[in-house]
Amino acid sequence: MLFLAPVGSILALGFAFYLAVSILKMDEGSDKMKEIASAVRIGAKAYLKRQYIGVALFFIVVFFILLALSLFKYLPIFVPFAFLTGGFFSGLSGFIGMSIATQSSNRTAAAAMKSLNAGLRVAFSSGAVMGLTVVGLGLLDLSIWYYFLDWYYSAYPLPIGADKIGAITSTMLCFGMGASSQALFARVGGGIFTKAADVGADLVGKVEAGIPEDDPRNPAVIADNVGDNVGDVAGMGADLYESYVGSIVATSALGVAAGLGLAGVTVPMVMAAAGVIASIIGTFFVRSKEEASQSVLLAALRKGVFVSSLIVAITSYFLVKHILGVQHIGIYWSVISGLVAGVLIGLATEYYTSSTFKPTRTIADASITGPATVIISGIAVGMMSTAIPVLVVCAAILASFFFAGGAANFNAGLYGIGIAAVGMLSTLGITLATDAYGPVADNAGGNAEMSHLAPEVRKRTDALDALGNTTAATGKGFAIGSAALTALALIAAYRDQVWLFGKTMDLNLMNPSVLIGLFIGGMLPFLFCSMTMRAVGRAATKIVIEVRRQFKEIAGLMEGKAKPDYAACVNIATVAAQQEMVIPSLLAITAPIAVGLLVGINAVGGLLMGATVAGFVLAVMMANSGGAWDNAKKYIEEGHYGGKGSPSHKACVVGDTVGDPFKDTSGPSLNILIKLMSMVSIVFASFIIKNTLFK
């Protein structure tokens, strides 16, 4: 049944192409709306071009390092090339999604002139292009490598002591490093760009000058809209592409270790294909009434996700029963564990970040006494919000392990944890659509404001944008939860990789090497977040200075008689993002190698476990704090506590600027950090074993 994987890939890419063509045929609006969308599109493409040139240099250097390791027999010869394809497809998925998103913002605004549902459909269709492109390219990459390696190892001698399926999965496991590396650069660089522009635009525009959000007089407004696309669309696409393929290849490798052979590889691949069909069907259920409320819009999106999840839940039973046999039917319940965990994490995130519920409204209430209490309240909400996702993931780990037969076969239990991650990510096509839709709605609101459309249109785009904040937070929670399960599967795959080289691991907590690794691993997410937060702060400072300069020096700008220099802010954010993303990204790559060479393989195991635990909790806290701050601001802008321009509004704008790098730069990058370190550890396992100073 493995042929269903490439079939699923073709279906996903074909439907994404159909949606993209449909979007491009829609009304673009007035000449002013086209002009604004064109400026955003040009800025986004210029940024990505510059980023891809820098990342390409990194990939060339690492390719030759991996090639040298291959020539010295540390790695299979295919690993350097798999590394390149993983990075290429990850970057391509982000580029395609961003290209359609920048074509959709003005079309969403034009559709919102007709009705709320019309605007929702355009924005959601754009998000669906992103989601289906990610799963389509992911399955395509996996299928190409599987069938190529299957042919190669059938025609040529296998490595000594290896079986064919084991050799295939061991090699495929390594190309996840390319996808992870590209994802981290995209997330960190895009996150620095978008939040530097957003913070700069808000602090000077809304707080100091008292002008509305997305006001065309603000020089940073185009950079802000560009940032939404390069960070929240291209960055998120590359991020979840990496999670998607990482969970599948890790689970496939664990299936071999569990003695399931080809069947263990087939299940996650075919489940992913079934998830494609389920996601496509789910998109047809996303419809809304004309009532512009978050609850109505959220119900419309949730219906599509729930329908897709139900389809996967039903089809997975027959897939597991047919492929693995009734004796392994417990693995089906592992799949359900992952699906249920994904839904519960989404609902918990929604509760803590939506202005419909108490936590976000308590932040808005705190704005009466100023920005300090807003920040205190937002951090408290974020910390509180970690409890449910952590408990849900713990329950999913326990359930999936024992459902898969972990009590009798430890490796089978680990396979169950991996398949739970695949189950959670199986509906990624539509789950990512609900996330990527948000930046399109946000840009549509900006387009409506700058084009001076009727207040009713802005009301509709604001409703879509407010929902986008919630779905973005939900998407981040989903990505972080899936990252935790995927990282556990990757850690288990690392252990198996070490075993392949004739070494055993002692992960006893009383082992000093393991303790050293745990402490360093627990520290790394905080160090990483410090680097990325400071990077946003430095870049935002440059934007603030530039916006103040233009307000002061360009005659007639504040009166609307002169046009600001938008390009200057775009260029500042671009240069800053490219410079600032390098050191944090290299941290994830160098840390496990350095720890392994200095302290040994057991320390690397501790490092991965410490980083997974600390990174997961910190990422949930930061994503939910940021989402809650943003929606508290939106809640006040709806007319509560004095509405726009009031002291409460300005206090919440300050809270939102603190939350911006929390939720869109540091927080979402953490889930890539923990998986990339696992991938690096797997790829360099042989080199570390043979060259460690701590024997």
C-alpha positions as CSV (number, residue, x, y, z in Angstrom):
1,M,0.0,0.0,0.0
2,L,3.0,2.3,0.0
3,F,2.0,3.6,-3.5
4,L,-0.7,5.6,-1.7
5,A,2.0,7.9,-0.4
6,P,2.9,9.4,-3.8
7,V,-0.8,9.3,-4.8
8,G,-1.5,11.4,-1.7
9,S,1.3,13.7,-2.6
10,I,-0.2,14.3,-6.1
11,L,-3.7,14.8,-4.7
12,A,-2.4,17.4,-2.2
13,L,-0.4,19.3,-4.7
14,G,-3.1,19.1,-7.3
15,F,-5.8,20.5,-5.0
16,A,-3.4,23.2,-3.8
17,F,-2.9,24.2,-7.4
18,Y,-6.6,24.3,-8.0
19,L,-7.2,26.5,-5.0
20,A,-4.3,28.8,-6.0
21,V,-5.7,29.2,-9.5
22,S,-9.2,29.9,-8.0
23,I,-7.8,32.6,-5.8
24,L,-5.9,34.3,-8.6
25,K,-9.1,34.6,-10.6
26,M,-10.9,36.5,-7.9
27,D,-11.4,40.3,-7.8
28,E,-8.3,42.2,-6.7
29,G,-10.2,45.4,-5.7
30,S,-9.3,48.9,-6.6
31,D,-6.0,50.2,-8.0
32,K,-5.1,51.4,-4.5
33,M,-5.6,47.9,-3.1
34,K,-3.5,46.4,-5.9
35,E,-0.7,48.9,-5.3
36,I,-0.6,48.1,-1.5
37,A,-0.6,44.4,-2.1
38,S,2.1,44.7,-4.8
39,A,4.4,46.7,-2.3
40,V,4.0,43.9,0.3
41,R,4.6,41.2,-2.4
42,I,7.8,42.9,-3.7
43,G,9.1,43.3,-0.1
44,A,8.4,39.7,0.9
45,K,10.0,38.3,-2.2
46,A,13.1,40.5,-1.8
47,Y,13.5,39.3,1.8
48,L,13.1,35.7,0.9
49,K,15.6,36.0,-2.0
50,R,18.1,37.5,0.4
51,Q,17.5,34.9,3.1
52,Y,17.7,32.0,0.6
53,I,21.1,33.2,-0.7
54,G,22.5,33.2,2.9
55,V,20.9,29.9,3.8
56,A,22.2,28.4,0.5
57,L,25.8,29.2,1.6
58,F,25.2,27.4,4.9
59,F,23.8,24.4,3.1
60,I,26.8,24.3,0.7
61,V,29.3,24.3,3.7
62,V,27.3,21.6,5.6
63,F,26.9,19.5,2.4
64,F,30.7,19.3,2.0
65,I,31.1,18.5,5.7
66,L,28.6,15.7,5.4
67,L,30.2,14.5,2.2
68,A,33.6,14.3,3.9
69,L,32.1,12.3,6.8
70,S,30.5,10.0,4.2
71,L,33.9,9.5,2.4
72,F,35.4,8.6,5.8
73,K,32.6,6.0,6.3
74,Y,30.9,7.9,9.1
75,L,27.7,8.2,7.1
76,P,26.0,6.6,4.1
77,I,26.9,8.4,0.9
78,F,23.3,9.4,0.3
79,V,23.0,11.5,3.5
80,P,24.6,14.7,2.2
81,F,22.2,14.7,-0.8
82,A,19.2,13.8,1.4
83,F,20.2,16.8,3.5
84,L,19.9,19.1,0.5
85,T,16.6,17.8,-0.7
86,G,15.1,18.1,2.8
87,G,16.2,21.8,3.0
88,F,15.0,22.5,-0.6
89,F,11.5,21.1,-0.2
90,S,11.1,22.8,3.2
91,G,12.1,26.2,1.7
92,L,10.0,25.6,-1.4
93,S,6.9,24.9,0.7
94,G,7.3,28.1,2.6
95,F,7.9,30.1,-0.7
96,I,4.8,28.8,-2.4
97,G,2.6,29.4,0.6
98,M,4.0,33.0,1.0
99,S,3.6,33.7,-2.7
100,I,-0.2,32.8,-2.6
101,A,-0.6,34.6,0.7
102,T,0.7,37.9,-0.7
103,Q,-1.7,37.5,-3.7
104,S,-4.6,36.9,-1.4
105,S,-4.7,39.8,1.1
106,N,-6.2,42.4,-1.3
107,R,-8.6,39.7,-2.7
108,T,-9.7,38.9,0.9
109,A,-10.4,42.6,1.5
110,A,-12.3,42.8,-1.8
111,A,-14.3,39.8,-0.9
112,A,-15.1,41.2,2.5
113,M,-16.8,44.1,0.8
114,K,-19.4,41.6,-0.3
115,S,-19.8,39.5,2.9
116,L,-17.9,38.1,5.9
117,N,-18.2,34.5,4.5
118,A,-16.7,35.6,1.2
119,G,-13.7,37.1,3.0
120,L,-13.3,34.0,5.1
121,R,-13.3,31.7,2.1
122,V,-10.6,33.6,0.3
123,A,-8.3,33.8,3.4
124,F,-8.9,30.2,4.3
125,S,-8.3,28.9,0.8
126,S,-4.9,30.7,0.8
127,G,-4.1,29.0,4.1
128,A,-5.2,25.6,2.6
129,V,-2.7,26.2,-0.3
130,M,0.0,26.4,2.4
131,G,-1.2,23.4,4.3
132,L,-1.6,21.1,1.3
133,T,1.7,22.2,-0.3
134,V,3.5,21.3,2.9
135,V,2.0,17.8,3.1
136,G,2.2,17.3,-0.6
137,L,5.9,18.2,-0.9
138,G,6.7,16.3,2.3
139,L,5.1,13.0,1.0
140,L,6.8,13.6,-2.4
141,D,10.2,13.9,-0.8
142,L,9.6,10.8,1.3
143,S,8.3,8.8,-1.6
144,I,11.2,9.7,-3.9
145,W,13.8,8.7,-1.4
146,Y,12.0,5.5,-0.3
147,Y,11.6,4.2,-3.8
148,F,15.1,5.2,-4.8
149,L,16.8,3.6,-1.8
150,D,14.6,0.5,-2.2
151,W,15.9,0.2,-5.8
152,Y,19.5,0.8,-4.8
153,Y,19.6,-1.6,-1.9
154,S,18.0,-4.2,-4.1
155,A,20.6,-3.8,-6.8
156,Y,23.7,-3.3,-4.7
157,P,25.1,-4.9,-1.6
158,L,23.7,-3.8,1.8
159,P,26.0,-2.3,4.5
160,I,27.5,-5.1,6.7
161,G,25.0,-6.3,9.3
162,A,22.0,-4.3,7.9
163,D,18.7,-5.4,6.4
164,K,17.2,-3.5,3.5
165,I,14.3,-1.7,5.3
166,G,16.7,-0.8,8.2
167,A,19.2,0.7,5.8
168,I,16.5,2.7,4.0
169,T,15.0,4.2,7.2
170,S,18.4,4.9,8.7
171,T,19.3,7.0,5.6
172,M,15.9,8.7,5.3
173,L,16.1,9.7,9.0
174,C,19.1,11.9,8.2
175,F,17.5,14.1,5.6
176,G,15.3,15.6,8.4
177,M,18.4,17.6,9.4
178,G,18.1,19.6,6.1
179,A,14.4,20.3,6.7
180,S,15.0,21.3,10.3
181,S,17.9,23.6,9.4
182,Q,15.9,25.4,6.8
183,A,12.9,25.6,9.1
184,L,15.0,27.2,11.9
185,F,16.5,29.8,9.6
186,A,13.1,30.6,8.2
187,R,11.4,30.8,11.6
188,V,14.1,32.8,13.4
189,G,14.9,35.2,10.5
190,G,11.2,35.7,9.6
191,G,10.3,36.1,13.2
192,I,12.9,38.8,13.8
193,F,11.8,40.6,10.7
194,T,8.1,40.5,11.4
195,K,8.3,41.4,15.1
196,A,10.8,44.2,14.7
197,A,8.5,45.8,12.1
198,D,5.4,45.2,14.2
199,V,6.9,46.5,17.5
200,G,8.3,49.5,15.7
201,A,5.1,50.3,14.0
202,D,3.0,49.9,17.1
203,L,5.2,51.8,19.6
204,V,5.6,54.9,17.4
205,G,2.3,54.8,15.5
206,K,-0.3,53.8,18.0
207,V,1.3,54.7,21.3
208,E,3.4,57.9,20.5
209,A,1.6,59.4,17.5
210,G,-1.9,58.1,18.3
211,I,-2.7,57.0,14.8
212,P,-4.7,53.8,13.9
213,E,-3.2,50.4,13.3
214,D,-2.1,50.0,9.6
215,D,-2.5,53.8,9.0
216,P,-0.8,54.6,5.6
217,R,1.1,57.5,7.2
218,N,3.1,55.0,9.3
219,P,6.4,54.3,7.5
220,A,6.7,50.8,9.1
221,V,3.2,49.6,8.0
222,I,4.4,47.9,4.8
223,A,7.3,46.2,6.6
224,D,4.8,45.0,9.2
225,N,2.6,43.4,6.5
226,V,5.7,41.9,4.8
227,G,6.7,40.4,8.1
228,D,3.4,38.7,8.5
229,N,4.1,36.8,5.3
230,V,7.8,35.9,5.7
231,G,7.4,35.0,9.4
232,D,3.9,33.6,9.9
233,V,3.4,32.0,6.5
234,A,6.8,31.1,5.0
235,G,8.3,30.4,8.5
236,M,5.4,28.4,9.8
237,G,5.2,26.4,6.5
238,A,8.9,25.4,6.8
239,D,8.5,24.7,10.5
240,L,5.6,22.2,10.1
241,Y,7.0,20.6,7.0
242,E,10.0,19.7,9.2
243,S,7.6,18.3,11.9
244,Y,5.6,16.4,9.4
245,V,8.5,14.5,7.7
246,G,10.4,14.2,10.9
247,S,7.5,12.4,12.7
248,I,7.1,10.0,9.7
249,V,10.7,9.0,9.3
250,A,11.4,8.7,13.0
251,T,8.3,6.5,13.4
252,S,9.4,4.4,10.4
253,A,12.8,3.9,11.9
254,L,11.2,2.9,15.3
255,G,9.0,0.4,13.4
256,V,12.0,-1.4,12.1
257,A,13.5,-1.4,15.6
258,A,10.2,-2.9,16.9
259,G,10.5,-5.8,14.5
260,L,7.5,-4.6,12.3
261,G,9.7,-4.4,9.1
262,L,8.1,-3.0,6.0
263,A,4.7,-2.8,7.6
264,G,6.0,-0.5,10.3
265,V,7.2,1.9,7.5
266,T,4.0,1.6,5.5
267,V,1.6,2.6,8.3
268,P,2.8,6.2,8.9
269,M,3.3,6.8,5.2
270,V,-0.2,5.6,4.3
271,M,-1.8,7.4,7.3
272,A,-0.3,10.6,6.0
273,A,-1.9,10.0,2.6
274,A,-5.2,9.3,4.3
275,G,-4.8,12.6,6.1
276,V,-4.4,14.4,2.8
277,I,-7.8,13.2,1.6
278,A,-9.4,14.0,5.0
279,S,-8.0,17.5,4.9
280,I,-9.3,18.1,1.4
281,I,-12.8,17.0,2.4
282,G,-12.6,19.1,5.6
283,T,-12.0,22.3,3.6
284,F,-15.5,22.1,2.1
285,F,-17.0,22.3,5.6
286,V,-15.5,25.8,6.4
287,R,-18.4,28.2,5.9
288,S,-19.6,31.1,8.1
289,K,-22.8,33.1,8.6
290,E,-22.7,36.8,8.3
291,E,-22.5,37.5,12.0
292,A,-19.1,39.0,12.7
293,S,-18.3,37.3,16.0
294,Q,-15.3,35.1,17.0
295,S,-17.5,32.3,18.2
296,V,-19.3,31.9,14.8
297,L,-16.1,32.2,12.8
298,L,-14.2,29.8,15.1
299,A,-17.1,27.3,14.8
300,A,-16.7,27.4,11.0
301,L,-13.0,26.6,11.1
302,R,-13.4,24.1,13.8
303,K,-16.0,22.2,11.8
304,G,-13.5,21.5,9.0
305,V,-10.8,20.3,11.5
306,F,-13.1,18.1,13.4
307,V,-14.5,16.5,10.2
308,S,-10.9,15.8,9.0
309,S,-9.9,14.3,12.3
310,L,-13.0,12.0,12.3
311,I,-12.2,10.7,8.8
312,V,-8.6,9.9,9.9
313,A,-9.9,8.2,13.1
314,I,-12.1,5.9,11.0
315,T,-9.8,5.1,8.2
316,S,-6.8,4.5,10.5
317,Y,-8.6,1.5,12.0
318,F,-8.8,-0.3,8.7
319,L,-5.3,0.7,7.7
320,V,-3.7,-0.6,10.9
321,K,-5.8,-3.8,10.8
322,H,-5.0,-4.5,7.1
323,I,-1.3,-3.6,7.2
324,L,-0.2,-4.8,10.7
325,G,-2.9,-7.3,11.4
326,V,-5.5,-7.6,14.2
327,Q,-2.7,-8.6,16.7
328,H,-1.4,-5.1,16.5
329,I,-4.7,-3.2,16.6
330,G,-3.5,-1.5,19.8
331,I,-1.4,0.8,17.5
332,Y,-4.7,2.2,16.2
333,W,-5.5,3.4,19.7
334,S,-2.1,5.0,19.8
335,V,-3.1,7.0,16.6
336,I,-6.3,8.0,18.4
337,S,-4.2,9.2,21.4
338,G,-2.3,11.6,19.1
339,L,-5.4,12.8,17.4
340,V,-7.2,13.5,20.7
341,A,-4.2,15.1,22.2
342,G,-4.0,17.5,19.2
343,V,-7.6,18.5,19.6
344,L,-7.3,19.0,23.3
345,I,-4.2,21.1,23.1
346,G,-6.0,23.2,20.5
347,L,-9.0,23.7,22.7
348,A,-6.8,24.6,25.7
349,T,-4.9,27.1,23.7
350,E,-8.2,28.6,22.4
351,Y,-9.4,29.0,26.0
352,Y,-6.3,30.8,27.2
353,T,-5.9,33.1,24.1
354,S,-9.4,33.9,22.9
355,S,-11.1,37.1,24.1
356,T,-14.3,35.1,24.4
357,F,-12.9,33.5,27.6
358,K,-11.9,34.8,31.1
359,P,-8.0,34.6,30.9
360,T,-7.6,37.1,28.1
361,R,-10.3,39.3,29.5
362,T,-8.4,39.5,32.8
363,I,-5.5,40.9,30.9
364,A,-7.8,43.6,29.4
365,D,-9.2,44.3,32.9
366,A,-5.6,44.8,34.1
367,S,-5.1,47.5,31.6
368,I,-7.0,49.9,33.8
369,T,-3.9,50.3,36.0
370,G,-1.4,50.5,33.2
371,P,1.1,48.5,31.1
372,A,3.0,47.0,34.1
373,T,-0.1,45.1,35.3
374,V,-0.9,44.1,31.7
375,I,2.5,42.5,31.4
376,I,2.3,40.8,34.8
377,S,-1.2,39.4,34.0
378,G,-0.1,38.2,30.5
379,I,2.9,36.3,31.9
380,A,0.7,34.7,34.5
381,V,-1.8,33.6,32.0
382,G,1.0,32.1,29.8
383,M,2.4,30.2,32.8
384,M,-1.0,28.9,33.8
385,S,-1.7,27.7,30.3
386,T,1.2,25.2,30.3
387,A,-0.6,22.8,32.7
388,I,-3.2,21.3,30.4
389,P,-0.9,20.8,27.3
390,V,1.8,19.2,29.5
391,L,-0.8,16.8,31.1
392,V,-2.3,16.1,27.7
393,V,1.1,15.2,26.2
394,C,1.9,13.1,29.2
395,A,-1.4,11.2,28.9
396,A,-0.8,10.7,25.1
397,I,2.7,9.4,25.7
398,L,1.5,6.9,28.4
399,A,-1.5,5.8,26.4
400,S,0.2,5.4,23.1
401,F,3.1,3.5,24.7
402,F,0.9,0.9,26.4
403,F,-1.7,0.7,23.6
404,A,1.1,-0.3,21.2
405,G,2.3,-3.1,23.5
406,G,5.0,-1.3,25.3
407,A,4.6,-3.5,28.4
408,A,5.7,-6.5,26.5
409,N,7.9,-4.9,23.9
410,F,9.6,-1.6,24.8
411,N,10.5,-0.8,21.2
412,A,6.8,-1.4,20.1
413,G,5.8,1.1,22.8
414,L,8.2,3.7,21.4
415,Y,6.7,3.0,17.9
416,G,3.3,3.8,19.5
417,I,4.6,7.2,20.7
418,G,5.9,7.9,17.2
419,I,2.6,6.9,15.5
420,A,0.8,9.2,18.0
421,A,2.8,12.1,16.6
422,V,1.9,11.0,13.0
423,G,-1.7,10.8,14.1
424,M,-1.6,14.3,15.5
425,L,0.0,15.7,12.3
426,S,-2.0,13.6,9.8
427,T,-4.6,16.4,9.4
428,L,-1.8,19.0,8.9
429,G,-3.3,20.0,5.6
430,I,-6.3,21.7,7.2
431,T,-4.8,22.4,10.6
432,L,-2.0,24.5,9.0
433,A,-4.7,26.1,6.8
434,T,-6.5,27.5,9.9
435,D,-3.1,28.9,11.0
436,A,-1.8,30.4,7.8
437,Y,-5.2,32.0,7.1
438,G,-4.5,34.5,10.0
439,P,-1.7,36.5,8.4
440,V,-3.8,36.8,5.2
441,A,-6.7,38.2,7.2
442,D,-4.3,40.5,9.1
443,N,-2.9,41.9,5.8
444,A,-6.5,42.2,4.4
445,G,-7.3,44.5,7.4
446,G,-4.2,46.6,6.7
447,N,-5.2,46.8,3.0
448,A,-8.7,47.9,3.9
449,E,-7.3,50.6,6.3
450,M,-4.8,52.0,3.8
451,S,-7.3,51.9,0.9
452,H,-9.8,53.8,3.0
453,L,-12.6,51.1,2.5
454,A,-15.9,51.4,4.3
455,P,-16.0,50.9,8.1
456,E,-18.1,47.8,7.6
457,V,-15.3,46.2,5.6
458,R,-12.8,46.9,8.3
459,K,-15.2,45.5,10.9
460,R,-15.3,42.2,8.9
461,T,-11.5,42.0,8.4
462,D,-11.0,42.8,12.1
463,A,-13.3,39.9,13.0
464,L,-11.2,37.7,10.7
465,D,-8.0,39.0,12.1
466,A,-9.0,38.5,15.7
467,L,-9.9,34.9,14.9
468,G,-6.5,34.6,13.2
469,N,-4.8,35.5,16.4
470,T,-6.6,32.7,18.1
471,T,-6.1,30.1,15.3
472,A,-2.4,31.2,15.1
473,A,-2.0,30.5,18.9
474,T,-3.9,27.2,18.4
475,G,-1.6,26.3,15.5
476,K,1.5,27.1,17.6
477,G,0.2,25.0,20.4
478,F,-0.5,22.2,17.9
479,A,3.0,22.5,16.4
480,I,4.6,22.5,19.9
481,G,2.6,19.5,21.1
482,S,3.5,17.5,17.9
483,A,7.1,18.6,18.3
484,A,7.2,17.1,21.8
485,L,6.0,13.7,20.6
486,T,8.2,13.9,17.5
487,A,11.3,14.8,19.6
488,L,10.7,11.8,21.9
489,A,10.5,9.6,18.8
490,L,13.7,11.2,17.5
491,I,15.5,10.6,20.9
492,A,14.5,7.0,20.7
493,A,15.8,6.9,17.1
494,Y,19.1,8.4,18.3
495,R,19.4,5.6,20.9
496,D,18.8,3.0,18.1
497,Q,21.4,4.8,15.9
498,V,24.0,4.5,18.7
499,W,23.1,0.8,19.0
500,L,23.8,0.3,15.3
501,F,27.4,1.4,15.9
502,G,27.8,-1.2,18.7
503,K,27.4,1.1,21.7
504,T,24.9,1.0,24.5
505,M,23.6,4.0,26.4
506,D,23.3,4.4,30.2
507,L,20.6,7.1,30.7
508,N,20.5,6.5,34.5
509,L,19.8,9.9,36.2
510,M,22.6,9.2,38.6
511,N,25.1,9.0,35.7
512,P,27.0,12.4,35.9
513,S,27.2,12.6,32.1
514,V,23.4,12.4,31.8
515,L,23.0,15.0,34.5
516,I,25.4,17.4,32.8
517,G,23.4,16.9,29.5
518,L,20.1,17.5,31.3
519,F,21.3,20.8,32.8
520,I,22.8,22.0,29.6
521,G,19.7,20.9,27.6
522,G,17.4,22.6,30.1
523,M,19.4,25.8,29.8
524,L,19.6,26.0,26.0
525,P,16.0,27.0,25.3
526,F,16.4,30.0,27.6
527,L,19.7,31.0,26.1
528,F,18.1,30.6,22.6
529,C,15.1,32.7,23.6
530,S,17.4,35.4,25.1
531,M,19.3,35.6,21.8
532,T,16.2,35.9,19.6
533,M,14.4,38.3,22.0
534,R,17.4,40.6,22.1
535,A,17.6,40.4,18.3
536,V,14.0,41.6,18.0
537,G,14.7,44.4,20.5
538,R,17.8,45.6,18.6
539,A,16.0,45.5,15.2
540,A,12.9,47.1,16.6
541,T,15.0,50.0,18.0
542,K,16.3,50.7,14.5
543,I,12.7,50.7,13.1
544,V,11.5,53.0,15.9
545,I,14.3,55.5,15.2
546,E,13.6,55.5,11.5
547,V,9.8,56.0,12.0
548,R,10.4,58.9,14.4
549,R,12.8,60.4,11.9
550,Q,10.3,60.3,9.1
551,F,7.5,61.7,11.2
552,K,9.8,64.6,12.2
553,E,11.6,65.3,8.8
554,I,9.0,64.5,6.1
555,A,6.9,67.7,5.8
556,G,3.2,67.0,5.5
557,L,3.5,63.3,6.4
558,M,1.2,63.5,9.5
559,E,-1.3,65.5,7.6
560,G,-1.5,62.8,4.9
561,K,-0.1,65.2,2.3
562,A,3.2,63.4,1.8
563,K,4.1,59.7,1.3
564,P,6.4,57.9,3.8
565,D,9.5,56.0,2.7
566,Y,8.2,52.4,3.3
567,A,11.3,50.9,1.6
568,A,13.6,52.2,4.3
569,C,11.9,50.2,7.1
570,V,11.6,47.1,4.9
571,N,15.4,47.3,4.3
572,I,16.2,47.9,7.9
573,A,14.2,44.8,9.0
574,T,15.7,42.7,6.2
575,V,19.3,43.5,7.0
576,A,18.7,43.1,10.8
577,A,17.0,39.7,10.4
578,Q,19.7,38.3,8.2
579,Q,22.4,39.4,10.6
580,E,20.7,38.4,13.8
581,M,19.4,34.9,12.8
582,V,22.9,33.3,12.4
583,I,24.1,32.8,15.9
584,P,20.9,31.5,17.5
585,S,20.5,29.1,14.5
586,L,24.0,27.8,14.8
587,L,23.5,27.2,18.5
588,A,21.1,24.3,17.8
589,I,23.6,22.7,15.4
590,T,26.8,23.0,17.4
591,A,25.5,22.3,20.9
592,P,24.9,18.5,20.6
593,I,28.1,18.0,18.6
594,A,30.2,19.9,21.2
595,V,28.5,18.1,24.2
596,G,29.0,14.8,22.5
597,L,32.7,15.3,21.7
598,L,33.4,16.7,25.2
599,V,31.2,14.5,27.5
600,G,30.0,11.6,25.4
601,I,26.9,10.0,23.9
602,N,25.1,9.7,27.3
603,A,25.4,13.4,27.8
604,V,23.8,14.0,24.4
605,G,20.9,11.8,25.4
606,G,20.5,14.0,28.6
607,L,20.8,17.1,26.5
608,L,18.0,16.1,24.2
609,M,15.7,15.1,27.1
610,G,16.4,18.3,29.0
611,A,15.9,20.5,25.9
612,T,12.7,18.7,25.0
613,V,11.1,19.2,28.5
614,A,12.2,22.8,29.1
615,G,11.7,23.8,25.4
616,F,8.1,22.4,25.3
617,V,6.9,24.1,28.5
618,L,8.7,27.4,27.6
619,A,7.3,27.4,24.1
620,V,3.7,26.9,25.3
621,M,4.0,29.7,27.9
622,M,5.5,32.2,25.4
623,A,3.0,31.4,22.6
624,N,0.0,31.6,24.8
625,S,1.1,34.8,26.6
626,G,1.7,36.5,23.3
627,G,-1.7,35.4,21.9
628,A,-3.5,36.5,25.0
629,W,-1.9,39.9,25.0
630,D,-2.7,40.4,21.3
631,N,-6.4,39.4,21.8
632,A,-6.7,41.5,24.9
633,K,-5.7,44.5,22.8
634,K,-8.2,43.5,20.1
635,Y,-10.9,43.1,22.8
636,I,-10.4,46.7,23.9
637,E,-10.3,47.9,20.3
638,E,-13.9,46.5,20.0
639,G,-15.0,49.2,22.4
640,H,-14.4,47.9,25.9
641,Y,-12.5,49.9,28.5
642,G,-12.6,53.0,26.5
643,G,-11.8,51.5,23.1
644,K,-9.1,52.7,20.6
645,G,-6.8,55.5,21.8
646,S,-7.8,55.1,25.5
647,P,-5.2,54.7,28.2
648,S,-6.3,51.1,28.5
649,H,-5.7,50.6,24.8
650,K,-2.2,52.1,25.0
651,A,-1.4,49.8,28.0
652,C,-2.4,46.7,26.1
653,V,-0.5,47.9,23.0
654,V,2.6,47.8,25.2
655,G,1.7,44.3,26.4
656,D,1.2,43.2,22.8
657,T,4.6,44.5,21.8
658,V,6.2,42.4,24.6
659,G,4.1,39.4,23.4
660,D,5.0,39.8,19.7
661,P,8.5,38.2,20.0
662,F,7.1,35.8,22.5
663,K,4.6,34.3,20.2
664,D,6.1,34.9,16.7
665,T,9.8,34.6,17.2
666,S,11.2,32.8,20.2
667,G,8.3,30.6,21.2
668,P,7.6,28.9,17.8
669,S,11.3,28.6,17.1
670,L,11.8,26.4,20.2
671,N,9.9,23.4,18.7
672,I,12.4,23.4,15.8
673,L,15.3,23.8,18.2
674,I,14.5,20.6,20.1
675,K,14.0,18.6,16.9
676,L,17.0,19.9,15.1
677,M,19.3,19.0,18.0
678,S,17.9,15.5,17.8
679,M,18.4,15.3,14.1
680,V,22.0,16.6,14.4
681,S,22.7,14.0,17.1
682,I,21.5,11.2,14.8
683,V,23.5,12.4,11.8
684,F,26.7,12.9,13.8
685,A,26.3,9.9,16.1
686,S,29.0,7.8,14.5
687,F,31.5,10.7,14.4
688,I,30.8,11.5,18.1
689,I,31.2,7.9,19.1
690,K,34.6,7.6,17.5
691,N,36.0,11.0,18.4
692,T,34.6,11.8,21.9
693,L,37.1,12.8,24.5
694,F,35.0,11.0,27.2
695,K,35.3,7.3,26.4
